[in-house]
Amino acid sequence: MDTEHGLFICNARGLFRKNKQTPIVGDLVEIDTESKMLMTLLPRANELKRPRVANVDQVVVVFAAAQPELHFAMLDRYLLQAEYEEIEAAICINKNDLTDDIPRQVKELYEKVGYTVFIVSVNDDTGFEPLIEFLHDKTTVLAGPSGVGKSSIINKLTDSALIVGKVSERIGRGKHTTRHTEFIPLLSKGYVIDTPGFSSLEPPDIPLAERAMLFKEFRPWLDDCKFRNCLHRAEKECAVKEQVGQSIDTRRYERYLEWIRSD
């Protein structure tokens, strides 16, 4: 536990198990500094399910421009989860030195949607100043698949020396070098939370009728559909469908359709 009196290694009271409460990274708690016992788990402002963290100000979703290949559907899943939890999200594309095509595509698409996009290269040590400013005085979770460089980015932003893995040439994706979720102070004021990479991530399990709201670019048009329960799929006089190819990117719309067809 990080407190104004320093760091404490604490044990949780048995009452937490009885009440089926499990403290997670980011929780605000009350402790007894003499007994080193965690006494009370305070209410959470928010909570992400995967990675499992609480009370964060923002999420930075980290992907690589290459090695491993960027999968836009997975990028959208991370963003959808942040939207569902009502946590501000931004995107960071690392390894810009390998190719500028993917970073350009991400920046053009997602800045139009309304997300902040950072383009960095750990290898060239470029692009970090805007990211550092964005992280300042905030608690930020870095989320994304394995091998994209989250640990390398954190090493540049903190005094940590996290183990950095390599992308497997055989399977084309990263290995899990981060085994647990860790709260790390930034060199500038604030904290960053390192999380294990996930090779797959399911979107939030929510009712079909509510899913379109998680797509930022859909929101201005949702009230203009003829039917209140419109799924923006096969209905007539759908304001969302009318914007596809205009203010709504066709590829994002197709990934929305894939999500609602999956149920």
DAMONOR-V287781 format. One record per backbone hydrogen bond with DSSP energy under -1.0 kcal/mol. CO is the residue of the C=O (numbers start at 0). NH is the residue of the N-H. Records with the same first field share a line. If there is no record, write none. Layout:
CO: NH + NH
//
This chain:
0: 7
2: 5
5: 2
10: 37
12: 15
13: 17
14: 18
15: 20
16: 19
23: 26
24: 53
27: 41
29: 38 + 39
31: 35 + 36
35: 10
36: 31
37: 12
39: 29
45: 54
50: 52
52: 47
57: 140
58: 89
59: 142
60: 91
62: 93
70: 74
71: 75
72: 76
73: 77
74: 78
75: 79
76: 80
77: 81
78: 82
79: 83
80: 84
81: 86
82: 85
87: 58
89: 60
90: 117
91: 62
92: 119
93: 64
94: 97
99: 103
100: 104
101: 105
102: 106
103: 107
104: 108
105: 109
106: 110
108: 112
109: 113 + 114
115: 90
117: 92
119: 95
120: 124 + 125
125: 120
127: 131
128: 132
129: 133
130: 134
131: 135
134: 137
137: 190
138: 56 + 57
139: 192
140: 59
142: 61
145: 173
148: 152
149: 153
150: 154
151: 155
152: 156
153: 157
156: 186
167: 171
172: 167
174: 176
181: 193
183: 191
188: 136
189: 185
190: 139
191: 183
192: 141
193: 181
203: 205
206: 209
207: 210
210: 213
211: 214
214: 217
217: 220
220: 223
226: 229
236: 225
237: 241
239: 242
240: 243
242: 245 + 247
247: 244
248: 252
249: 253
250: 254
251: 255
252: 256
253: 257
254: 258
255: 259
256: 260
257: 261
//
